[in-house]
Amino acid sequence: MVWKTLLMRRTGQHKRPVFPTLKEGQLALTWIGHASFLLQFNDLNALFDPNFANWLFLLKRVKRAGMKIEDLPPIDLVLLTHAHFDHFHKPTLRKLPSPKLAVMPWGMGDLARGLGFERIIELKWWETLTHGDLRVTLTPSKHWGARTLRDAHRGFGGFVVEHQGRSVYHAGDTAYSEGFKEIGKRCKPEIALLPIGAYMPDELRRVHMGPDEAIKVFKDLGSKWFVPMHYGTFRLSFENMDEPPRWLNELAHQNGITRHVRMLVEGVPAIF
């Protein structure tokens, strides 16, 4: 798989994003690629799992990031779902513009030291960080957190961000589990950023999910909007690169939820 990816031409173009002027209660999401998003309110800029790398060791990025890292606005908050190299990318984190606060699962703080953050906070599942109107809750997932063979103590999960009466859920890396019903019951996220790639062969479904299970998650959560992620950027498994979004669109039509699926274009802010 790695050798086949080396021969693939890298596609996509960096865009210079035109960030919208937001009113209170509006939010904008910009998909950078893979599991990386910029979340904006009129008083907050937050990043989920930022990764601008063209290479992860021998793993080639086959679609360019939607924007250049220098085009990011000043970052108030960085949310890191787990320590895997495609989600916790140290070279990217070192280059972020003035990051103030990093929030991550338990056992990861040592990895973030020296990367430029003013403050680092670790959470356990269902713990919530509050600051004024902002609430950040770490939610359970079905994955694992080790970065190497010797650090299985590191945590993992997803985040629900609540601010100005809106809520966004980033699931991180995860397989399907009944736990999503509990997340929906407790947090009621309006917008769900859900992974849909890296599910073939079937053994990978122990830690990832495909579009079929992501739709089950969307229904379990009771969310209004489904924003797919974790596809089309790195070749992590054996399904065709274009299969996850194609299959998702097909299943969304069959399930009558097409109007609730927002397929974002890398580097283009979308207002919700």
Secondary structure, 3 states (H helix, E strand, C coil): CHHHHHCCCCECCCCCCCCCCCCCCCCEEEEEECCEEEEEECCEEEEECCCCCCEECCEEECECCCCCHHHCCCCCEEECCCCCCCCCCHHHHHHCCCCCEEEEECCCHHHHCCCCCCEEEEECCCCEEEECCEEEEEECCCCCCCCCCCCCCCCCCEEEEEECCEEEEECCCCCCCCHHHHHHHHHCCCEEEEECCCCCCHHHHHCCCCHHHHHHHHHHHCCCEEEEECCCCECCCCCCCCHHHHHHHHHHHHCCCHHHECCCCCCCCEEC
